[in-house]
């Protein structure tokens, strides 16, 4: 049971749609105002923002390439830059720091840090770029043992003293649009979750959001002259909910940009931004999903 919870909480809950094969190379990028952008224009458009939240589909190679390209281009414009990752958890920050500083080999680092299965192809380029440029990298997420305990019991009591230090100072699981979207997704039949468990799973989802938001807020409070790019699953930020909502509660003065992906049948057919996506994020990336019909 706990093994199943770990899988769901570390992979499934952070995705807005089911896993799919890597999208093709054709992409179209728009601002929420409807301006179409070339890939190389993204960094310039994002100049005014202190935080960039890049929502992704975890299995999409095109998005991972865009993430890496954006990191390079933003760094070229502002070298006081930090990287933040959902894919590493707070309790391995020391191991991550030691690797970046050269005190651990990559083999030692990966052995101690519970990397995601697709780390090498998806997230290693981000970490290696940060290492080469001496950029800070945040292990932003809640330890998965704590999230699994919460999802299983519905309470943080008994989570264990070794994990309590990694819990966020503030945690809430409010009603509203985010809850509605979560329940709709989990009740759609795409996820192996029984109805009586949904409330606990929603609380665990919000615990992740609170933790990542606090990790970002704390870093920028300590280093206010830095810009930060945070990489996470799309569900955590679509419509500026989840992590974005929690971060702006903690630090309302921060300028936060949200990048949101959308699968579409053929991006080349898009003449402009479909109106229904104007609230999905500040930057909308349309990608082709081979073998399946997407949005038109």
TIVEX-985248 format. One record per residue: residue in three letters; chain; y, x, z of N, C-alpha, C in turn. Coordinates in steps of 0.001 Angstrom, whole numbers, plus 500000, padded with zeros to 6 digits. Example, Ala and Ser with C-alpha at 12.3 -4.5 7.8 and 13.67 -1.06 7.14 Angstrom:
<recs>
REC   res   chain       nv       nu       nw      cav      cau      caw       cv       cu       cw
REC   ALA       A   494310   513190   507800   495500   512300   507800   496700   513200   507800
REC   SER       A   497750   512850   507080   498940   513670   507140   500030   512900   507870
</recs>
This chain:
<recs>
REC   res   chain       nv       nu       nw      cav      cau      caw       cv       cu       cw
REC   UNK       A   498788   500828   500000   500000   500000   500000   501251   500855   500000
REC   UNK       A   501295   501870   500884   502476   502728   500953   502665   503494   499651
REC   UNK       A   501539   503919   499021   501650   504617   497748   502285   503738   496688
REC   UNK       A   501896   502480   496645   502480   501547   495685   503964   501356   495956
REC   UNK       A   504348   501238   497230   505756   501080   497579   506564   502282   497131
REC   UNK       A   506026   503474   497330   506749   504675   496913   506997   504679   495414
REC   UNK       A   505988   504303   494644   506156   504272   493191   507244   503283   492802
REC   UNK       A   507175   502088   493378   508151   501064   493030   509553   501495   493425
REC   UNK       A   509707   502035   494632   511035   502338   495146   511643   503572   494512
REC   UNK       A   510840   504474   493993   511399   505678   493396   511569   505587   491895
REC   UNK       A   510918   504617   491261   511012   504524   489808   511412   503125   489357
REC   UNK       A   510645   502109   489738   510803   500804   489126   512098   500124   489538
REC   UNK       A   512439   500138   490821   513572   499371   491284   514897   499847   490710
REC   UNK       A   514965   501080   490233   516221   501612   489748   516421   501368   488272
REC   UNK       A   515475   500715   487622   515578   500481   486189   515989   499043   485931
REC   UNK       A   516833   498842   484951   517301   497500   484642   516377   496780   483682
REC   UNK       A   515531   497535   482940   514605   496932   482006   513307   497708   482089
REC   UNK       A   512222   497222   481505   510955   497925   481596   510985   499255   480868
REC   UNK       A   510010   500114   481219   509902   501397   480553   509639   501192   479077
REC   UNK       A   510183   502147   478263   510014   502062   476825   509933   503454   476265
REC   UNK       A   509484   503543   475025   509461   504836   474354   510877   505338   474170
REC   UNK       A   511026   506653   474001   512350   507234   473838   513054   506619   472643
REC   UNK       A   514332   506314   472821   515109   505701   471751   515381   506700   470645
REC   UNK       A   515649   506179   469463   515985   507031   468333   517365   507637   468494
REC   UNK       A   517753   508484   467557   518988   509242   467705   520253   508447   467425
REC   UNK       A   520119   507252   466859   521298   506485   466481   521916   505832   467714
REC   UNK       A   523173   506144   467997   523876   505547   469128   525268   505115   468681
REC   UNK       A   525797   504128   469376   527197   503717   469205   527790   503651   470608
REC   UNK       A   528985   504172   470762   529624   504267   472075   530974   503559   472019
REC   UNK       A   531233   502697   473007   532491   501960   473079   533076   502044   474489
REC   UNK       A   534382   501993   474563   535016   501737   475844   534958   500242   476109
REC   UNK       A   535190   499854   477357   535174   498428   477686   536258   497662   476949
REC   UNK       A   537309   498360   476529   538382   497723   475766   538030   497575   474292
REC   UNK       A   536884   498121   473864   536442   497945   472495   536714   499108   471566
REC   UNK       A   537226   500222   472086   537467   501397   471245   536159   502148   471018
REC   UNK       A   535829   502412   469768   534623   503174   469482   534894   504661   469635
REC   UNK       A   533922   505383   470203   534064   506807   470482   532968   507605   469806
REC   UNK       A   533301   508813   469418   532289   509797   469065   531764   510421   470354
REC   UNK       A   530580   510999   470297   530020   511612   471501   530968   512642   472106
REC   UNK       A   531575   513443   471255   532444   514509   471736   533737   514033   472355
REC   UNK       A   534048   512742   472193   535284   512200   472778   535104   511714   474204
REC   UNK       A   533867   511605   474662   533618   511026   475979   534332   511785   477090
REC   UNK       A   534209   513099   477086   534780   513885   478178   536288   513701   478256
REC   UNK       A   536945   513650   477111   538400   513466   477101   538789   512108   477663
REC   UNK       A   538063   511062   477256   538356   509716   477746   538154   509615   479250
REC   UNK       A   537217   510414   479771   536892   510361   481203   537738   511307   482048
REC   UNK       A   538681   511993   481433   539561   512921   482166   540222   512305   483397
REC   UNK       A   540737   511070   483327   541490   510544   484487   540641   510216   485703
REC   UNK       A   539317   510226   485556   538447   509737   486630   537965   510883   487515
REC   UNK       A   537883   510581   488813   537364   511562   489771   535844   511491   489895
REC   UNK       A   535290   510325   489625   533839   510122   489694   533380   509468   488400
REC   UNK       A   532338   510042   487813   531694   509452   486645   530273   509069   487062
REC   UNK       A   529948   507788   486947   528614   507302   487263   527896   507059   485941
REC   UNK       A   526866   507846   485670   526118   507710   484420   524831   506948   484714
REC   UNK       A   524802   505665   484346   523595   504867   484482   522656   505164   483328
REC   UNK       A   521379   505297   483626   520421   505675   482584   519178   504809   482635
REC   UNK       A   518425   504828   481517   517034   504407   481515   516245   505704   481678
REC   UNK       A   515457   505789   482714   514898   507076   483122   514002   507728   482070
REC   UNK       A   513460   506928   481165   512521   507470   480194   513143   507682   478815
REC   UNK       A   514461   507633   478719   515110   507682   477413   515663   509076   477121
REC   UNK       A   515050   509766   476165   515438   511141   475854   516840   511245   475263
REC   UNK       A   517250   510227   474504   518593   510263   473922   519654   510236   475018
REC   UNK       A   519457   509390   476015   520401   509358   477134   520407   510678   477887
REC   UNK       A   519243   511288   478068   519201   512577   478759   519961   513646   477974
REC   UNK       A   519883   513598   476646   520664   514529   475838   522162   514269   475985
REC   UNK       A   522533   512999   476006   523939   512653   476198   524431   513080   477579
REC   UNK       A   523599   512931   478582   523966   513350   479938   524249   514853   479984
REC   UNK       A   523378   515609   479354   523549   517060   479345   524792   517452   478550
REC   UNK       A   524992   516820   477406   526181   517117   476608   527457   516767   477343
REC   UNK       A   527450   515640   478049   528641   515252   478802   528927   516246   479917
REC   UNK       A   527888   516695   480605   528082   517681   481668   528742   518942   481118
REC   UNK       A   528264   519427   479999   528846   520619   479389   530303   520393   479000
REC   UNK       A   530568   519239   478387   531917   518976   477889   532918   518722   479005
REC   UNK       A   532480   518041   480060   533387   517828   481199   533679   519156   481887
REC   UNK       A   532651   519991   482035   532859   521307   482643   533843   522145   481831
REC   UNK       A   533778   522052   480517   534698   522810   479667   536144   522396   479901
REC   UNK       A   536345   521177   480377   537695   520676   480616   538119   520826   482078
REC   UNK       A   537143   520918   482983   537449   521000   484415   536276   521688   485114
REC   UNK       A   536467   522952   485489   535344   523700   486065   535141   523440   487553
REC   UNK       A   536000   522655   488171   535746   522214   489547   534963   520907   489462
REC   UNK       A   533680   521079   489238   532813   519953   488914   531556   520016   489764
REC   UNK       A   531104   518863   490213   529853   518764   490967   528923   517779   490274
REC   UNK       A   527637   517995   490448   526608   517116   489914   525932   516412   491086
REC   UNK       A   525668   515124   490926   524978   514347   491956   523807   513630   491298
REC   UNK       A   522648   513631   491982   521428   513114   491378   520702   512121   492285
REC   UNK       A   520406   510960   491735   519488   510039   492410   518112   510661   492560
REC   UNK       A   517757   511571   491673   516385   512052   491528   515955   513035   492611
REC   UNK       A   516892   513474   493453   516541   514284   494622   517081   513609   495873
REC   UNK       A   516375   513816   496981   516676   513091   498213   517308   514006   499260
REC   UNK       A   518071   513408   500156   518891   514161   501101   518127   515226   501887
REC   UNK       A   516878   514946   502196   516148   515884   503037   515705   517145   502294
REC   UNK       A   515945   517223   500972   515644   518458   500245   516924   519150   499774
REC   UNK       A   518068   518772   500337   519319   519424   499945   519267   520922   500227
REC   UNK       A   518663   521309   501328   518569   522729   501654   517766   523500   500624
REC   UNK       A   516657   522938   500183   515844   523591   499164   516596   523671   497835
REC   UNK       A   517305   522607   497498   518093   522605   496271   519184   523658   496324
REC   UNK       A   519892   523736   497445   520932   524757   497605   520350   526165   497517
REC   UNK       A   519192   526361   498130   518563   527686   498103   518167   528079   496684
REC   UNK       A   517682   527124   495917   517345   527430   494525   518593   527783   493715
REC   UNK       A   519637   526991   493875   520870   527252   493130   521455   528617   493471
REC   UNK       A   521258   529035   494719   521790   530326   495171   520851   531489   494859
REC   UNK       A   519665   531189   494305   518728   532260   493960   517829   532703   495084
REC   UNK       A   517788   531957   496183   516942   532340   497320   515523   531795   497199
REC   UNK       A   515317   530849   496305   513992   530326   496004   513733   530470   494513
REC   UNK       A   512508   530746   494145   512138   530693   492743   512044   529228   492321
REC   UNK       A   511997   528990   491031   511871   527612   490566   510549   527006   491020
REC   UNK       A   509490   527772   490986   508194   527267   491437   508260   526863   492906
REC   UNK       A   508870   527698   493732   509002   527375   495157   509866   526133   495356
REC   UNK       A   510959   526061   494626   511865   524918   494735   511149   523616   494386
REC   UNK       A   510466   523587   493266   509802   522360   492843   508657   521992   493773
REC   UNK       A   508016   522983   494337   506930   522726   495278   507429   522068   496559
REC   UNK       A   508692   522299   496898   509239   521819   498164   510155   520603   498031
REC   UNK       A   510448   520161   496796   511522   519183   496629   511113   517841   496019
REC   UNK       A   509839   517603   495786   509344   516324   495263   510062   515892   493980
REC   UNK       A   510061   516716   492943   510747   516323   491703   510058   515149   491028
REC   UNK       A   510822   514380   490270   510242   513293   489496   509333   513874   488419
REC   UNK       A   508397   513061   487948   507413   513541   486979   508053   514049   485691
REC   UNK       A   509177   513450   485298   509835   513877   484060   510989   514850   484324
REC   UNK       A   510937   515519   485471   512023   516441   485820   512250   517492   484744
REC   UNK       A   511183   518104   484266   511363   519261   483377   512126   518894   482113
REC   UNK       A   511774   517782   481481   512452   517440   480244   513748   516670   480460
REC   UNK       A   513860   515944   481570   514997   515041   481741   516124   515613   482599
REC   UNK       A   515801   516264   483721   516831   516638   484693   516967   518144   484911
REC   UNK       A   515950   518883   484523   516044   520332   484649   517250   520898   483901
REC   UNK       A   517566   520432   482672   518750   520972   482006   520040   520816   482815
REC   UNK       A   520184   519707   483531   521369   519502   484360   521410   520507   485511
REC   UNK       A   520277   520651   486188   520209   521567   487329   520405   523009   486873
REC   UNK       A   519792   523382   485763   519905   524760   485280   521322   525078   484816
REC   UNK       A   521987   524110   484203   523390   524324   483821   524246   524511   485076
REC   UNK       A   524018   523660   486062   524767   523785   487311   524499   525136   487971
REC   UNK       A   523258   525572   487959   522904   526863   488549   523623   528003   487815
REC   UNK       A   523610   527955   486491   524240   529017   485707   525745   529067   485923
REC   UNK       A   526346   527910   486168   527808   527849   486331   528231   527779   487802
REC   UNK       A   527282   527924   488722   527558   527887   490164   528222   526567   490586
REC   UNK       A   527723   525455   490054   528240   524137   490413   527426   523554   491570
REC   UNK       A   528068   522867   492502   527305   522175   493544   526473   521046   492944
REC   UNK       A   525299   520820   493514   524439   519709   493111   524033   518944   494364
REC   UNK       A   524257   517643   494361   523920   516815   495519   522551   516178   495344
REC   UNK       A   521709   516325   496348   520488   515526   496461   520922   514241   497168
REC   UNK       A   521261   513216   496407   522070   512111   496922   521288   510961   497519
REC   UNK       A   520011   510874   497248   519271   509659   497559   518666   509679   498968
REC   UNK       A   518265   508505   499423   517582   508375   500705   516164   508944   500570
REC   UNK       A   515639   509631   501565   514232   510042   501484   513327   508843   501217
REC   UNK       A   512409   509019   500311   511591   507894   499876   510731   507326   500994
REC   UNK       A   510384   508168   501997   509598   507648   503115   510380   506590   503887
REC   UNK       A   511702   506812   504021   512537   505859   504745   512669   504555   503962
REC   UNK       A   512870   504662   502651   512983   503454   501833   511678   502673   501833
REC   UNK       A   510556   503379   501759   509260   502706   501764   509008   502005   503098
REC   UNK       A   509365   502665   504200   509216   502046   505531   510034   500766   505616
REC   UNK       A   511252   500818   505115   512147   499660   505162   511595   498516   504314
REC   UNK       A   511116   498845   503118   510570   497816   502235   509308   497191   502818
REC   UNK       A   508563   497978   503551   507301   497479   504103   507512   496645   505356
REC   UNK       A   508480   497048   506199   508650   496392   507500   509875   495501   507586
REC   UNK       A   510867   495725   506714   512114   494978   506794   513031   495463   507884
REC   UNK       A   512724   496610   508490   513524   497151   509578   513563   498669   509486
REC   UNK       A   514683   499241   509934   514784   500697   510001   514319   501231   511350
REC   UNK       A   514019   500331   512270   513471   500758   513550   512119   501417   513311
REC   UNK       A   511900   502547   513956   510636   503238   513811   510530   504088   512567
REC   UNK       A   511653   504314   511909   511617   505117   510691   511271   506570   510995
REC   UNK       A   511500   506987   512223   511148   508345   512622   512370   509219   512793
REC   UNK       A   512386   509990   513868   513546   510822   514177   513839   511830   513073
REC   UNK       A   512797   512288   512385   512997   513301   511350   513718   512735   510129
REC   UNK       A   513767   511406   510012   514440   510786   508871   515760   510118   509240
REC   UNK       A   515970   509850   510527   517160   509116   510939   518448   509822   510531
REC   UNK       A   518441   511153   510544   519658   511896   510198   520075   511708   508749
REC   UNK       A   519182   511215   507908   519485   511052   506491   519895   509625   506137
REC   UNK       A   519856   508717   507118   520270   507342   506872   521782   507270   506729
REC   UNK       A   522297   506349   505917   523755   506210   505790   524362   505630   507063
REC   UNK       A   525621   505972   507309   526315   505452   508492   526532   503943   508389
REC   UNK       A   526779   503462   507181   526998   502036   506947   525929   501521   505990
REC   UNK       A   525374   500380   506328   524358   499785   505448   524504   498278   505474
REC   UNK       A   524477   497671   504289   524514   496215   504186   523737   495789   502958
REC   UNK       A   523206   494586   503011   522492   493997   501881   523086   492617   501637
REC   UNK       A   524273   492577   501050   525017   491318   500975   524473   490361   499921
REC   UNK       A   524797   489072   500118   524569   488085   499073   525582   488334   497955
REC   UNK       A   525371   487702   496826   526312   487865   495729   525614   488204   494434
REC   UNK       A   526381   488673   493464   525870   488909   492120   524774   489964   492092
REC   UNK       A   524919   491028   492879   523916   492091   492860   522564   491568   493346
REC   UNK       A   522600   490815   494419   521354   490217   494926   520749   489258   493890
REC   UNK       A   521618   488451   493276   521132   487504   492281   520449   488239   491128
REC   UNK       A   521065   489309   490648   520491   490070   489542   519176   490747   489950
REC   UNK       A   519155   491268   491167   517932   491913   491649   516780   490921   491727
REC   UNK       A   517053   489759   492319   516004   488762   492464   515533   488251   491107
REC   UNK       A   516456   488119   490162   516081   487665   488824   515193   488692   488141
REC   UNK       A   515539   489968   488294   514729   491028   487682   513342   491073   488303
REC   UNK       A   513290   491082   489630   512014   491232   490301   511151   489986   490190
REC   UNK       A   511788   488847   489949   511034   487612   489787   510705   487285   488346
REC   UNK       A   511024   488209   487447   510838   487942   486019   509411   488142   485554
REC   UNK       A   508547   488652   486418   507186   488940   486026   506988   490345   485498
REC   UNK       A   508084   491118   485381   508000   492492   484892   507592   493465   485989
REC   UNK       A   507780   493071   487245   507537   493966   488367   506431   493410   489278
REC   UNK       A   505551   494273   489810   504435   493804   490638   504850   493563   492085
REC   UNK       A   505730   492577   492318   506245   492312   493657   506031   490838   493983
REC   UNK       A   505430   490584   495120   505203   489210   495547   506497   488622   496078
REC   UNK       A   506672   487314   495909   507932   486644   496242   508310   486856   497706
REC   UNK       A   507322   486847   498603   507632   486976   500027   508128   488371   500406
REC   UNK       A   507985   489332   499487   508451   490698   499763   509825   491000   499190
REC   UNK       A   510382   490070   498416   511600   490369   497669   512781   490719   498569
REC   UNK       A   512932   490000   499677   514082   490254   500543   514032   491669   501112
REC   UNK       A   512848   492127   501536   512718   493477   502068   512984   494521   500987
REC   UNK       A   512519   494244   499790   512732   495189   498698   514209   495263   498315
REC   UNK       A   514881   494135   498391   516320   494141   498118   517061   494976   499162
REC   UNK       A   516666   494844   500413   517298   495654   501457   517074   497146   501204
REC   UNK       A   515869   497505   500781   515579   498911   500491   516404   499402   499298
REC   UNK       A   516590   498532   498305   517442   498879   497166   518868   499158   497633
REC   UNK       A   519387   498293   498498   520748   498473   499010   520859   499719   499889
REC   UNK       A   519790   500060   500594   519792   501286   501396   519969   502501   500492
REC   UNK       A   519318   502500   499358   519498   503582   498387   520953   503633   497919
REC   UNK       A   521507   502468   497579   522894   502411   497114   523856   502963   498170
REC   UNK       A   523678   502519   499403   524549   502985   500483   524455   504495   500663
REC   UNK       A   523247   505019   500572   523044   506451   500769   523699   507257   499655
REC   UNK       A   523480   506855   498419   524076   507598   497309   525591   507506   497333
REC   UNK       A   526118   506321   497648   527567   506168   497740   528140   507062   498836
REC   UNK       A   527483   507104   499984   527963   507939   501085   527870   509419   500733
REC   UNK       A   526816   509823   500048   526686   511224   499646   527857   511649   498770
REC   UNK       A   528222   510791   497822   529349   511084   496931   530653   511096   497713
REC   UNK       A   530860   510077   498530   532110   509967   499287   532292   511151   500226
REC   UNK       A   531231   511557   500912   531327   512668   501854   531646   513979   501136
REC   UNK       A   531003   514195   499997   531278   515435   499259   532736   515497   498830
REC   UNK       A   533253   514405   498292   534627   514425   497791   535652   514419   498926
REC   UNK       A   535239   513985   500086   536133   514100   501246   536255   515564   501668
REC   UNK       A   535173   516302   501548   535181   517722   501894   535800   518580   500790
REC   UNK       A   535653   518146   499543   536177   518896   498402   536980   517964   497498
REC   UNK       A   538159   517576   497939   538935   516567   497216   539458   517029   495858
REC   UNK       A   539396   518323   495590   539867   518829   494300   538774   518836   493240
REC   UNK       A   537596   518341   493576   536472   518340   492642   536353   517022   491889
REC   UNK       A   535806   517114   490696   535345   515960   489924   533828   515917   490087
REC   UNK       A   533222   514733   490011   531784   514612   490255   531162   513690   489216
REC   UNK       A   530011   514110   488680   529201   513261   487809   527909   512926   488542
REC   UNK       A   527667   511646   488696   526457   511171   489380   525536   510514   488369
REC   UNK       A   524268   510939   488351   523266   510404   487434   522278   509541   488206
REC   UNK       A   522053   508319   487709   521191   507375   488414   520687   506323   487447
REC   UNK       A   519753   505496   487922   519268   504384   487116   520360   503360   486879
REC   UNK       A   520320   502763   485698   521364   501827   485278   521552   500666   486237
REC   UNK       A   520470   500154   486835   520610   498983   487688   521540   499251   488870
REC   UNK       A   521604   500488   489316   522437   500842   490472   523934   500774   490178
REC   UNK       A   524338   500594   488919   525776   500637   488628   526239   499615   487607
REC   UNK       A   525341   498938   486924   525768   497974   485900   526693   496931   486513
REC   UNK       A   527729   496594   485779   528759   495654   486218   529501   496153   487453
REC   UNK       A   529496   497469   487650   530197   498105   488776   529682   497596   490123
REC   UNK       A   528408   497255   490182   527785   496809   491422   527009   497966   492035
REC   UNK       A   526214   497687   493061   525365   498706   493647   526133   499877   494208
REC   UNK       A   525814   501071   493739   526456   502288   494237   527965   502251   494034
REC   UNK       A   528404   501718   492918   529847   501702   492626   530584   500825   493626
REC   UNK       A   530060   499647   493866   530660   498724   494827   530707   499349   496219
REC   UNK       A   529613   499985   496622   529556   500599   497947   530504   501806   498038
REC   UNK       A   530573   502612   496977   531461   503770   496980   532919   503338   497076
REC   UNK       A   533282   502284   496396   534679   501853   496428   535032   501157   497735
REC   UNK       A   534026   500696   498476   534275   500232   499839   534578   501413   500759
REC   UNK       A   533866   502528   500559   534069   503711   501381   535342   504458   501010
REC   UNK       A   535614   504563   499711   536746   505333   499215   537456   504541   498115
REC   UNK       A   538217   503506   498488   538822   502632   497473   539827   503333   496579
REC   UNK       A   540320   504483   496997   541321   505188   496197   540727   505997   495054
REC   UNK       A   539422   506197   495059   538795   507001   494014   538797   506264   492680
REC   UNK       A   539053   507009   491617   538964   506464   490266   537538   506709   489759
REC   UNK       A   536808   505620   489552   535386   505693   489233   535149   505097   487847
REC   UNK       A   534504   505864   486979   534114   505376   485653   532609   505151   485622
REC   UNK       A   532183   504068   484986   530773   503716   484894   530332   503756   483432
REC   UNK       A   529265   504499   483172   528650   504543   481848   527384   503700   481887
REC   UNK       A   527283   502738   480983   526171   501783   480984   525461   501799   479637
REC   UNK       A   524144   501949   479620   523387   501891   478358   522921   500470   478034
REC   UNK       A   522766   500206   476765   522246   498916   476300   521326   499180   475109
REC   UNK       A   520108   498648   475153   519231   498718   473991   519631   497645   472986
REC   UNK       A   519657   498018   471730   520023   497077   470678   519095   497264   469494
REC   UNK       A   518967   496228   468668   518027   496271   467554   518387   497363   466562
REC   UNK       A   519675   497485   466248   520127   498519   465314   521581   498851   465615
REC   UNK       A   521847   499939   466325   523231   500272   466679   524156   500387   465473
REC   UNK       A   523632   500816   464335   524469   500987   463151   525046   499662   462663
REC   UNK       A   524416   498547   463041   524898   497238   462609   526072   496736   463445
REC   UNK       A   526361   497394   464552   527455   496931   465411   528800   497271   464770
REC   UNK       A   529611   496264   464542   530947   496500   463986   531972   496702   465086
REC   UNK       A   531676   496189   466275   532563   496355   467428   531780   496033   468692
REC   UNK       A   532439   496125   469826   531769   495866   471103   531523   494375   471281
REC   UNK       A   530264   493941   471447   530006   492530   471743   530704   492124   473038
REC   UNK       A   531438   491024   473036   532245   490640   474204   531464   490545   475505
REC   UNK       A   530173   490185   475448   529425   489989   476693   529193   491284   477463
REC   UNK       A   529488   492437   476848   529274   493708   477525   530558   494316   478086
REC   UNK       A   531669   493615   477996   532932   494201   478429   532962   494485   479924
REC   UNK       A   532168   493749   480688   532137   493962   482139   530945   494796   482585
REC   UNK       A   530160   495301   481644   528958   496054   482014   529290   497439   482535
REC   UNK       A   530407   498004   482108   530821   499340   482527   532115   499713   481840
REC   UNK       A   532563   500932   482068   533777   501425   481408   533462   502033   480046
REC   UNK       A   532254   502582   479932   531742   503112   478681   530388   502453   478427
REC   UNK       A   530186   501897   477232   528933   501244   476895   528269   502048   475777
REC   UNK       A   527029   502467   476000   526272   503229   475008   525155   502345   474465
REC   UNK       A   525222   502043   473181   524187   501245   472524   523167   502182   471884
REC   UNK       A   521896   501929   472193   520804   502763   471725   519762   501923   471011
REC   UNK       A   519104   502512   470042   518026   501820   469368   516737   501975   470166
REC   UNK       A   516022   500878   470282   514744   500885   470979   513631   500660   469959
REC   UNK       A   512914   501696   469558   511897   501561   468522   510780   500603   468936
REC   UNK       A   510371   499769   468008   509199   498938   468232   509450   497671   469002
REC   UNK       A   510681   497505   469526   510969   496293   470278   512339   495776   469859
REC   UNK       A   512493   494487   469839   513775   493901   469477   514699   493933   470669
REC   UNK       A   515876   494455   470470   516863   494509   471543   517970   493503   471323
REC   UNK       A   519098   493766   471956   520261   492894   471798   520857   493047   470403
REC   UNK       A   521473   491992   469931   522170   492044   468640   523667   491935   468874
</recs>
